[in-house]
Amino acid sequence: MSVLTIRDVPEDQIRVLKTRAAQAGKSLQTYMHELIAAETAKPTMKEMAARLEREATAKYTTDDVLAAIDEGRLGG
């Protein structure tokens, strides 16, 4: 795992983060890990647009669609 250092963070922002971490019953490190994980799990608008473009140009058959519906019904 890598180490991340962020310099020049204003004290008031650090205070807010420490307070939020404490209110969540977490260390600042754990709280920041979770913030970073949540942020990186969301696609950017550019990533989403690229995905939509790929999907819009994909060729799906009726059988593909029906199989996907069946998978969803079966939890699959």
PDB file with one MODEL, atoms N, CA, C and O in Angstrom:
MODEL        1
ATOM      1  N   MET A   1       0.848  -1.177   0.000  1.00  0.00           N
ATOM      2  CA  MET A   1       0.000   0.000   0.000  1.00  0.00           C
ATOM      3  C   MET A   1       0.892   1.239   0.000  1.00  0.00           C
ATOM      4  O   MET A   1       1.963   1.243   0.607  1.00  0.00           O
ATOM      5  N   SER A   2       0.453   2.257  -0.667  1.00  0.00           N
ATOM      6  CA  SER A   2       1.213   3.499  -0.772  1.00  0.00           C
ATOM      7  C   SER A   2       0.903   4.451   0.376  1.00  0.00           C
ATOM      8  O   SER A   2      -0.100   4.313   1.076  1.00  0.00           O
ATOM      9  N   VAL A   3       1.787   5.409   0.544  1.00  0.00           N
ATOM     10  CA  VAL A   3       1.601   6.465   1.539  1.00  0.00           C
ATOM     11  C   VAL A   3       1.224   7.735   0.797  1.00  0.00           C
ATOM     12  O   VAL A   3       1.806   8.051  -0.241  1.00  0.00           O
ATOM     13  N   LEU A   4       0.248   8.464   1.327  1.00  0.00           N
ATOM     14  CA  LEU A   4      -0.204   9.706   0.716  1.00  0.00           C
ATOM     15  C   LEU A   4       0.016  10.832   1.721  1.00  0.00           C
ATOM     16  O   LEU A   4      -0.444  10.753   2.860  1.00  0.00           O
ATOM     17  N   THR A   5       0.712  11.867   1.302  1.00  0.00           N
ATOM     18  CA  THR A   5       0.931  13.032   2.150  1.00  0.00           C
ATOM     19  C   THR A   5       0.289  14.228   1.475  1.00  0.00           C
ATOM     20  O   THR A   5       0.506  14.479   0.290  1.00  0.00           O
ATOM     21  N   ILE A   6      -0.495  14.955   2.232  1.00  0.00           N
ATOM     22  CA  ILE A   6      -1.130  16.159   1.690  1.00  0.00           C
ATOM     23  C   ILE A   6      -0.620  17.339   2.498  1.00  0.00           C
ATOM     24  O   ILE A   6      -0.798  17.383   3.715  1.00  0.00           O
ATOM     25  N   ARG A   7       0.002  18.276   1.844  1.00  0.00           N
ATOM     26  CA  ARG A   7       0.582  19.432   2.513  1.00  0.00           C
ATOM     27  C   ARG A   7      -0.354  20.638   2.418  1.00  0.00           C
ATOM     28  O   ARG A   7      -1.232  20.708   1.557  1.00  0.00           O
ATOM     29  N   ASP A   8      -0.137  21.563   3.313  1.00  0.00           N
ATOM     30  CA  ASP A   8      -0.813  22.867   3.286  1.00  0.00           C
ATOM     31  C   ASP A   8      -2.334  22.776   3.396  1.00  0.00           C
ATOM     32  O   ASP A   8      -3.054  23.535   2.748  1.00  0.00           O
ATOM     33  N   VAL A   9      -2.818  21.847   4.216  1.00  0.00           N
ATOM     34  CA  VAL A   9      -4.254  21.769   4.475  1.00  0.00           C
ATOM     35  C   VAL A   9      -4.561  22.758   5.592  1.00  0.00           C
ATOM     36  O   VAL A   9      -3.948  22.685   6.657  1.00  0.00           O
ATOM     37  N   PRO A  10      -5.485  23.671   5.377  1.00  0.00           N
ATOM     38  CA  PRO A  10      -5.802  24.668   6.409  1.00  0.00           C
ATOM     39  C   PRO A  10      -6.262  24.002   7.715  1.00  0.00           C
ATOM     40  O   PRO A  10      -6.955  22.984   7.701  1.00  0.00           O
ATOM     41  N   GLU A  11      -5.862  24.598   8.831  1.00  0.00           N
ATOM     42  CA  GLU A  11      -6.184  24.046  10.151  1.00  0.00           C
ATOM     43  C   GLU A  11      -7.678  23.890  10.377  1.00  0.00           C
ATOM     44  O   GLU A  11      -8.105  22.921  11.005  1.00  0.00           O
ATOM     45  N   ASP A  12      -8.484  24.825   9.878  1.00  0.00           N
ATOM     46  CA  ASP A  12      -9.926  24.706  10.086  1.00  0.00           C
ATOM     47  C   ASP A  12     -10.494  23.479   9.377  1.00  0.00           C
ATOM     48  O   ASP A  12     -11.426  22.847   9.873  1.00  0.00           O
ATOM     49  N   GLN A  13      -9.934  23.146   8.222  1.00  0.00           N
ATOM     50  CA  GLN A  13     -10.388  21.951   7.508  1.00  0.00           C
ATOM     51  C   GLN A  13      -9.964  20.676   8.241  1.00  0.00           C
ATOM     52  O   GLN A  13     -10.729  19.715   8.316  1.00  0.00           O
ATOM     53  N   ILE A  14      -8.761  20.674   8.772  1.00  0.00           N
ATOM     54  CA  ILE A  14      -8.281  19.535   9.561  1.00  0.00           C
ATOM     55  C   ILE A  14      -9.180  19.343  10.780  1.00  0.00           C
ATOM     56  O   ILE A  14      -9.545  18.217  11.121  1.00  0.00           O
ATOM     57  N   ARG A  15      -9.531  20.443  11.430  1.00  0.00           N
ATOM     58  CA  ARG A  15     -10.392  20.392  12.608  1.00  0.00           C
ATOM     59  C   ARG A  15     -11.753  19.764  12.261  1.00  0.00           C
ATOM     60  O   ARG A  15     -12.266  18.922  12.997  1.00  0.00           O
ATOM     61  N   VAL A  16     -12.314  20.184  11.143  1.00  0.00           N
ATOM     62  CA  VAL A  16     -13.604  19.638  10.704  1.00  0.00           C
ATOM     63  C   VAL A  16     -13.485  18.138  10.456  1.00  0.00           C
ATOM     64  O   VAL A  16     -14.337  17.366  10.896  1.00  0.00           O
ATOM     65  N   LEU A  17     -12.440  17.726   9.758  1.00  0.00           N
ATOM     66  CA  LEU A  17     -12.252  16.303   9.470  1.00  0.00           C
ATOM     67  C   LEU A  17     -12.066  15.486  10.742  1.00  0.00           C
ATOM     68  O   LEU A  17     -12.630  14.400  10.872  1.00  0.00           O
ATOM     69  N   LYS A  18     -11.277  16.005  11.680  1.00  0.00           N
ATOM     70  CA  LYS A  18     -11.067  15.305  12.947  1.00  0.00           C
ATOM     71  C   LYS A  18     -12.367  15.193  13.727  1.00  0.00           C
ATOM     72  O   LYS A  18     -12.642  14.159  14.336  1.00  0.00           O
ATOM     73  N   THR A  19     -13.164  16.248  13.709  1.00  0.00           N
ATOM     74  CA  THR A  19     -14.453  16.223  14.408  1.00  0.00           C
ATOM     75  C   THR A  19     -15.385  15.201  13.782  1.00  0.00           C
ATOM     76  O   THR A  19     -16.027  14.426  14.490  1.00  0.00           O
ATOM     77  N   ARG A  20     -15.462  15.197  12.467  1.00  0.00           N
ATOM     78  CA  ARG A  20     -16.333  14.242  11.778  1.00  0.00           C
ATOM     79  C   ARG A  20     -15.887  12.800  12.023  1.00  0.00           C
ATOM     80  O   ARG A  20     -16.711  11.907  12.218  1.00  0.00           O
ATOM     81  N   ALA A  21     -14.579  12.592  12.008  1.00  0.00           N
ATOM     82  CA  ALA A  21     -14.052  11.249  12.289  1.00  0.00           C
ATOM     83  C   ALA A  21     -14.436  10.818  13.698  1.00  0.00           C
ATOM     84  O   ALA A  21     -14.893   9.694  13.907  1.00  0.00           O
ATOM     85  N   ALA A  22     -14.250  11.713  14.664  1.00  0.00           N
ATOM     86  CA  ALA A  22     -14.580  11.392  16.051  1.00  0.00           C
ATOM     87  C   ALA A  22     -16.078  11.115  16.203  1.00  0.00           C
ATOM     88  O   ALA A  22     -16.467  10.187  16.912  1.00  0.00           O
ATOM     89  N   GLN A  23     -16.904  11.904  15.552  1.00  0.00           N
ATOM     90  CA  GLN A  23     -18.352  11.697  15.623  1.00  0.00           C
ATOM     91  C   GLN A  23     -18.753  10.359  15.023  1.00  0.00           C
ATOM     92  O   GLN A  23     -19.743   9.757  15.439  1.00  0.00           O
ATOM     93  N   ALA A  24     -17.986   9.896  14.049  1.00  0.00           N
ATOM     94  CA  ALA A  24     -18.252   8.597  13.419  1.00  0.00           C
ATOM     95  C   ALA A  24     -17.600   7.456  14.200  1.00  0.00           C
ATOM     96  O   ALA A  24     -17.749   6.287  13.845  1.00  0.00           O
ATOM     97  N   GLY A  25     -16.869   7.810  15.281  1.00  0.00           N
ATOM     98  CA  GLY A  25     -16.197   6.795  16.086  1.00  0.00           C
ATOM     99  C   GLY A  25     -15.010   6.174  15.386  1.00  0.00           C
ATOM    100  O   GLY A  25     -14.694   5.003  15.596  1.00  0.00           O
ATOM    101  N   LYS A  26     -14.351   6.966  14.548  1.00  0.00           N
ATOM    102  CA  LYS A  26     -13.231   6.466  13.745  1.00  0.00           C
ATOM    103  C   LYS A  26     -12.005   7.347  13.940  1.00  0.00           C
ATOM    104  O   LYS A  26     -12.105   8.505  14.345  1.00  0.00           O
ATOM    105  N   SER A  27     -10.860   6.775  13.643  1.00  0.00           N
ATOM    106  CA  SER A  27      -9.642   7.584  13.616  1.00  0.00           C
ATOM    107  C   SER A  27      -9.672   8.446  12.357  1.00  0.00           C
ATOM    108  O   SER A  27     -10.404   8.159  11.410  1.00  0.00           O
ATOM    109  N   LEU A  28      -8.871   9.496  12.361  1.00  0.00           N
ATOM    110  CA  LEU A  28      -8.801  10.344  11.172  1.00  0.00           C
ATOM    111  C   LEU A  28      -8.306   9.531   9.979  1.00  0.00           C
ATOM    112  O   LEU A  28      -8.791   9.712   8.863  1.00  0.00           O
ATOM    113  N   GLN A  29      -7.353   8.645  10.204  1.00  0.00           N
ATOM    114  CA  GLN A  29      -6.820   7.825   9.119  1.00  0.00           C
ATOM    115  C   GLN A  29      -7.919   6.933   8.518  1.00  0.00           C
ATOM    116  O   GLN A  29      -8.066   6.866   7.297  1.00  0.00           O
ATOM    117  N   THR A  30      -8.674   6.263   9.362  1.00  0.00           N
ATOM    118  CA  THR A  30      -9.757   5.406   8.874  1.00  0.00           C
ATOM    119  C   THR A  30     -10.807   6.223   8.146  1.00  0.00           C
ATOM    120  O   THR A  30     -11.292   5.821   7.089  1.00  0.00           O
ATOM    121  N   TYR A  31     -11.157   7.370   8.712  1.00  0.00           N
ATOM    122  CA  TYR A  31     -12.147   8.249   8.095  1.00  0.00           C
ATOM    123  C   TYR A  31     -11.685   8.686   6.705  1.00  0.00           C
ATOM    124  O   TYR A  31     -12.469   8.666   5.756  1.00  0.00           O
ATOM    125  N   MET A  32     -10.423   9.078   6.583  1.00  0.00           N
ATOM    126  CA  MET A  32      -9.892   9.512   5.290  1.00  0.00           C
ATOM    127  C   MET A  32      -9.819   8.355   4.296  1.00  0.00           C
ATOM    128  O   MET A  32     -10.086   8.539   3.108  1.00  0.00           O
ATOM    129  N   HIS A  33      -9.457   7.160   4.777  1.00  0.00           N
ATOM    130  CA  HIS A  33      -9.464   5.977   3.906  1.00  0.00           C
ATOM    131  C   HIS A  33     -10.852   5.788   3.302  1.00  0.00           C
ATOM    132  O   HIS A  33     -10.991   5.546   2.103  1.00  0.00           O
ATOM    133  N   GLU A  34     -11.870   5.900   4.142  1.00  0.00           N
ATOM    134  CA  GLU A  34     -13.235   5.703   3.667  1.00  0.00           C
ATOM    135  C   GLU A  34     -13.678   6.801   2.692  1.00  0.00           C
ATOM    136  O   GLU A  34     -14.377   6.523   1.718  1.00  0.00           O
ATOM    137  N   LEU A  35     -13.273   8.035   2.956  1.00  0.00           N
ATOM    138  CA  LEU A  35     -13.588   9.124   2.025  1.00  0.00           C
ATOM    139  C   LEU A  35     -12.946   8.879   0.657  1.00  0.00           C
ATOM    140  O   LEU A  35     -13.581   9.058  -0.382  1.00  0.00           O
ATOM    141  N   ILE A  36     -11.696   8.473   0.676  1.00  0.00           N
ATOM    142  CA  ILE A  36     -10.987   8.213  -0.585  1.00  0.00           C
ATOM    143  C   ILE A  36     -11.623   7.031  -1.312  1.00  0.00           C
ATOM    144  O   ILE A  36     -11.806   7.078  -2.528  1.00  0.00           O
ATOM    145  N   ALA A  37     -11.962   5.969  -0.574  1.00  0.00           N
ATOM    146  CA  ALA A  37     -12.592   4.797  -1.195  1.00  0.00           C
ATOM    147  C   ALA A  37     -13.929   5.170  -1.821  1.00  0.00           C
ATOM    148  O   ALA A  37     -14.237   4.738  -2.932  1.00  0.00           O
ATOM    149  N   ALA A  38     -14.722   5.965  -1.119  1.00  0.00           N
ATOM    150  CA  ALA A  38     -16.027   6.379  -1.650  1.00  0.00           C
ATOM    151  C   ALA A  38     -15.862   7.231  -2.899  1.00  0.00           C
ATOM    152  O   ALA A  38     -16.600   7.061  -3.869  1.00  0.00           O
ATOM    153  N   GLU A  39     -14.910   8.135  -2.883  1.00  0.00           N
ATOM    154  CA  GLU A  39     -14.692   9.022  -4.033  1.00  0.00           C
ATOM    155  C   GLU A  39     -14.205   8.249  -5.250  1.00  0.00           C
ATOM    156  O   GLU A  39     -14.648   8.512  -6.368  1.00  0.00           O
ATOM    157  N   THR A  40     -13.308   7.306  -5.046  1.00  0.00           N
ATOM    158  CA  THR A  40     -12.758   6.570  -6.191  1.00  0.00           C
ATOM    159  C   THR A  40     -13.719   5.508  -6.711  1.00  0.00           C
ATOM    160  O   THR A  40     -13.535   4.999  -7.816  1.00  0.00           O
ATOM    161  N   ALA A  41     -14.740   5.169  -5.930  1.00  0.00           N
ATOM    162  CA  ALA A  41     -15.729   4.194  -6.388  1.00  0.00           C
ATOM    163  C   ALA A  41     -16.724   4.812  -7.363  1.00  0.00           C
ATOM    164  O   ALA A  41     -17.358   4.100  -8.142  1.00  0.00           O
ATOM    165  N   LYS A  42     -16.862   6.138  -7.320  1.00  0.00           N
ATOM    166  CA  LYS A  42     -17.806   6.824  -8.207  1.00  0.00           C
ATOM    167  C   LYS A  42     -17.116   7.155  -9.531  1.00  0.00           C
ATOM    168  O   LYS A  42     -16.012   7.698  -9.534  1.00  0.00           O
ATOM    169  N   PRO A  43     -17.759   6.831 -10.652  1.00  0.00           N
ATOM    170  CA  PRO A  43     -17.149   7.222 -11.930  1.00  0.00           C
ATOM    171  C   PRO A  43     -17.274   8.734 -12.144  1.00  0.00           C
ATOM    172  O   PRO A  43     -18.237   9.357 -11.698  1.00  0.00           O
ATOM    173  N   THR A  44     -16.299   9.302 -12.822  1.00  0.00           N
ATOM    174  CA  THR A  44     -16.378  10.712 -13.193  1.00  0.00           C
ATOM    175  C   THR A  44     -17.376  10.853 -14.333  1.00  0.00           C
ATOM    176  O   THR A  44     -17.785   9.860 -14.935  1.00  0.00           O
ATOM    177  N   MET A  45     -17.762  12.078 -14.626  1.00  0.00           N
ATOM    178  CA  MET A  45     -18.671  12.306 -15.749  1.00  0.00           C
ATOM    179  C   MET A  45     -18.033  11.819 -17.050  1.00  0.00           C
ATOM    180  O   MET A  45     -18.712  11.241 -17.899  1.00  0.00           O
ATOM    181  N   LYS A  46     -16.738  12.050 -17.204  1.00  0.00           N
ATOM    182  CA  LYS A  46     -16.037  11.615 -18.417  1.00  0.00           C
ATOM    183  C   LYS A  46     -16.043  10.092 -18.524  1.00  0.00           C
ATOM    184  O   LYS A  46     -16.277   9.544 -19.601  1.00  0.00           O
ATOM    185  N   GLU A  47     -15.782   9.402 -17.395  1.00  0.00           N
ATOM    186  CA  GLU A  47     -15.803   7.939 -17.398  1.00  0.00           C
ATOM    187  C   GLU A  47     -17.211   7.417 -17.711  1.00  0.00           C
ATOM    188  O   GLU A  47     -17.371   6.462 -18.471  1.00  0.00           O
ATOM    189  N   MET A  48     -18.220   8.049 -17.124  1.00  0.00           N
ATOM    190  CA  MET A  48     -19.597   7.630 -17.356  1.00  0.00           C
ATOM    191  C   MET A  48     -19.994   7.866 -18.818  1.00  0.00           C
ATOM    192  O   MET A  48     -20.660   7.028 -19.426  1.00  0.00           O
ATOM    193  N   ALA A  49     -19.591   8.987 -19.369  1.00  0.00           N
ATOM    194  CA  ALA A  49     -19.908   9.280 -20.772  1.00  0.00           C
ATOM    195  C   ALA A  49     -19.257   8.248 -21.690  1.00  0.00           C
ATOM    196  O   ALA A  49     -19.875   7.796 -22.655  1.00  0.00           O
ATOM    197  N   ALA A  50     -18.022   7.877 -21.395  1.00  0.00           N
ATOM    198  CA  ALA A  50     -17.333   6.874 -22.208  1.00  0.00           C
ATOM    199  C   ALA A  50     -18.044   5.526 -22.108  1.00  0.00           C
ATOM    200  O   ALA A  50     -18.201   4.823 -23.106  1.00  0.00           O
ATOM    201  N   ARG A  51     -18.468   5.176 -20.909  1.00  0.00           N
ATOM    202  CA  ARG A  51     -19.191   3.913 -20.720  1.00  0.00           C
ATOM    203  C   ARG A  51     -20.513   3.926 -21.484  1.00  0.00           C
ATOM    204  O   ARG A  51     -20.860   2.950 -22.149  1.00  0.00           O
ATOM    205  N   LEU A  52     -21.248   5.029 -21.388  1.00  0.00           N
ATOM    206  CA  LEU A  52     -22.518   5.133 -22.101  1.00  0.00           C
ATOM    207  C   LEU A  52     -22.316   5.069 -23.610  1.00  0.00           C
ATOM    208  O   LEU A  52     -23.116   4.472 -24.331  1.00  0.00           O
ATOM    209  N   GLU A  53     -21.240   5.690 -24.075  1.00  0.00           N
ATOM    210  CA  GLU A  53     -20.933   5.643 -25.506  1.00  0.00           C
ATOM    211  C   GLU A  53     -20.648   4.208 -25.950  1.00  0.00           C
ATOM    212  O   GLU A  53     -21.134   3.767 -26.992  1.00  0.00           O
ATOM    213  N   ARG A  54     -19.859   3.485 -25.158  1.00  0.00           N
ATOM    214  CA  ARG A  54     -19.561   2.082 -25.492  1.00  0.00           C
ATOM    215  C   ARG A  54     -20.848   1.263 -25.519  1.00  0.00           C
ATOM    216  O   ARG A  54     -21.073   0.471 -26.435  1.00  0.00           O
ATOM    217  N   GLU A  55     -21.686   1.463 -24.505  1.00  0.00           N
ATOM    218  CA  GLU A  55     -22.915   0.684 -24.426  1.00  0.00           C
ATOM    219  C   GLU A  55     -23.896   1.065 -25.537  1.00  0.00           C
ATOM    220  O   GLU A  55     -24.628   0.209 -26.034  1.00  0.00           O
ATOM    221  N   ALA A  56     -23.915   2.327 -25.924  1.00  0.00           N
ATOM    222  CA  ALA A  56     -24.830   2.778 -26.971  1.00  0.00           C
ATOM    223  C   ALA A  56     -24.457   2.191 -28.324  1.00  0.00           C
ATOM    224  O   ALA A  56     -25.321   1.991 -29.178  1.00  0.00           O
ATOM    225  N   THR A  57     -23.188   1.917 -28.519  1.00  0.00           N
ATOM    226  CA  THR A  57     -22.745   1.378 -29.807  1.00  0.00           C
ATOM    227  C   THR A  57     -22.636  -0.142 -29.794  1.00  0.00           C
ATOM    228  O   THR A  57     -22.323  -0.748 -30.819  1.00  0.00           O
ATOM    229  N   ALA A  58     -22.892  -0.768 -28.635  1.00  0.00           N
ATOM    230  CA  ALA A  58     -22.825  -2.225 -28.549  1.00  0.00           C
ATOM    231  C   ALA A  58     -24.033  -2.833 -29.265  1.00  0.00           C
ATOM    232  O   ALA A  58     -25.107  -2.234 -29.316  1.00  0.00           O
ATOM    233  N   LYS A  59     -23.842  -3.988 -29.794  1.00  0.00           N
ATOM    234  CA  LYS A  59     -24.914  -4.692 -30.504  1.00  0.00           C
ATOM    235  C   LYS A  59     -25.451  -5.792 -29.592  1.00  0.00           C
ATOM    236  O   LYS A  59     -24.776  -6.791 -29.345  1.00  0.00           O
ATOM    237  N   TYR A  60     -26.666  -5.600 -29.097  1.00  0.00           N
ATOM    238  CA  TYR A  60     -27.313  -6.595 -28.252  1.00  0.00           C
ATOM    239  C   TYR A  60     -28.467  -7.218 -29.014  1.00  0.00           C
ATOM    240  O   TYR A  60     -29.195  -6.539 -29.739  1.00  0.00           O
ATOM    241  N   THR A  61     -28.619  -8.505 -28.840  1.00  0.00           N
ATOM    242  CA  THR A  61     -29.746  -9.205 -29.456  1.00  0.00           C
ATOM    243  C   THR A  61     -30.893  -9.264 -28.445  1.00  0.00           C
ATOM    244  O   THR A  61     -30.711  -8.988 -27.259  1.00  0.00           O
ATOM    245  N   THR A  62     -32.045  -9.620 -28.926  1.00  0.00           N
ATOM    246  CA  THR A  62     -33.200  -9.802 -28.047  1.00  0.00           C
ATOM    247  C   THR A  62     -32.886 -10.881 -27.013  1.00  0.00           C
ATOM    248  O   THR A  62     -33.267 -10.756 -25.850  1.00  0.00           O
ATOM    249  N   ASP A  63     -32.198 -11.930 -27.430  1.00  0.00           N
ATOM    250  CA  ASP A  63     -31.828 -12.998 -26.496  1.00  0.00           C
ATOM    251  C   ASP A  63     -30.900 -12.477 -25.391  1.00  0.00           C
ATOM    252  O   ASP A  63     -31.018 -12.892 -24.238  1.00  0.00           O
ATOM    253  N   ASP A  64     -29.974 -11.564 -25.740  1.00  0.00           N
ATOM    254  CA  ASP A  64     -29.091 -10.966 -24.727  1.00  0.00           C
ATOM    255  C   ASP A  64     -29.906 -10.214 -23.678  1.00  0.00           C
ATOM    256  O   ASP A  64     -29.653 -10.334 -22.479  1.00  0.00           O
ATOM    257  N   VAL A  65     -30.872  -9.446 -24.136  1.00  0.00           N
ATOM    258  CA  VAL A  65     -31.698  -8.648 -23.232  1.00  0.00           C
ATOM    259  C   VAL A  65     -32.537  -9.556 -22.340  1.00  0.00           C
ATOM    260  O   VAL A  65     -32.608  -9.345 -21.130  1.00  0.00           O
ATOM    261  N   LEU A  66     -33.173 -10.564 -22.932  1.00  0.00           N
ATOM    262  CA  LEU A  66     -33.996 -11.482 -22.152  1.00  0.00           C
ATOM    263  C   LEU A  66     -33.160 -12.256 -21.129  1.00  0.00           C
ATOM    264  O   LEU A  66     -33.613 -12.496 -20.010  1.00  0.00           O
ATOM    265  N   ALA A  67     -31.957 -12.640 -21.509  1.00  0.00           N
ATOM    266  CA  ALA A  67     -31.064 -13.350 -20.561  1.00  0.00           C
ATOM    267  C   ALA A  67     -30.685 -12.430 -19.405  1.00  0.00           C
ATOM    268  O   ALA A  67     -30.639 -12.876 -18.258  1.00  0.00           O
ATOM    269  N   ALA A  68     -30.413 -11.159 -19.682  1.00  0.00           N
ATOM    270  CA  ALA A  68     -30.074 -10.208 -18.619  1.00  0.00           C
ATOM    271  C   ALA A  68     -31.252 -10.003 -17.687  1.00  0.00           C
ATOM    272  O   ALA A  68     -31.071  -9.900 -16.474  1.00  0.00           O
ATOM    273  N   ILE A  69     -32.460  -9.942 -18.237  1.00  0.00           N
ATOM    274  CA  ILE A  69     -33.663  -9.806 -17.401  1.00  0.00           C
ATOM    275  C   ILE A  69     -33.820 -11.034 -16.513  1.00  0.00           C
ATOM    276  O   ILE A  69     -34.105 -10.908 -15.322  1.00  0.00           O
ATOM    277  N   ASP A  70     -33.637 -12.209 -17.082  1.00  0.00           N
ATOM    278  CA  ASP A  70     -33.755 -13.440 -16.307  1.00  0.00           C
ATOM    279  C   ASP A  70     -32.711 -13.499 -15.196  1.00  0.00           C
ATOM    280  O   ASP A  70     -33.021 -13.924 -14.083  1.00  0.00           O
ATOM    281  N   GLU A  71     -31.488 -13.081 -15.479  1.00  0.00           N
ATOM    282  CA  GLU A  71     -30.434 -13.051 -14.454  1.00  0.00           C
ATOM    283  C   GLU A  71     -30.833 -12.144 -13.305  1.00  0.00           C
ATOM    284  O   GLU A  71     -30.617 -12.474 -12.139  1.00  0.00           O
ATOM    285  N   GLY A  72     -31.412 -11.011 -13.636  1.00  0.00           N
ATOM    286  CA  GLY A  72     -31.844 -10.079 -12.610  1.00  0.00           C
ATOM    287  C   GLY A  72     -32.953 -10.659 -11.742  1.00  0.00           C
ATOM    288  O   GLY A  72     -32.987 -10.432 -10.533  1.00  0.00           O
ATOM    289  N   ARG A  73     -33.836 -11.391 -12.348  1.00  0.00           N
ATOM    290  CA  ARG A  73     -34.947 -12.015 -11.603  1.00  0.00           C
ATOM    291  C   ARG A  73     -34.448 -13.133 -10.709  1.00  0.00           C
ATOM    292  O   ARG A  73     -34.989 -13.368  -9.629  1.00  0.00           O
ATOM    293  N   LEU A  74     -33.415 -13.820 -11.165  1.00  0.00           N
ATOM    294  CA  LEU A  74     -32.899 -14.961 -10.416  1.00  0.00           C
ATOM    295  C   LEU A  74     -31.809 -14.545  -9.438  1.00  0.00           C
ATOM    296  O   LEU A  74     -31.285 -15.382  -8.702  1.00  0.00           O
ATOM    297  N   GLY A  75     -31.462 -13.260  -9.422  1.00  0.00           N
ATOM    298  CA  GLY A  75     -30.409 -12.787  -8.515  1.00  0.00           C
ATOM    299  C   GLY A  75     -29.028 -13.166  -8.981  1.00  0.00           C
ATOM    300  O   GLY A  75     -28.105 -13.311  -8.179  1.00  0.00           O
ATOM    301  N   GLY A  76     -28.893 -13.323 -10.260  1.00  0.00           N
ATOM    302  CA  GLY A  76     -27.763 -13.845 -10.760  1.00  0.00           C
ATOM    303  C   GLY A  76     -26.571 -13.507 -11.324  1.00  0.00           C
ATOM    304  O   GLY A  76     -25.774 -14.385 -11.655  1.00  0.00           O
TER     305      GLY A  76
ENDMDL
END
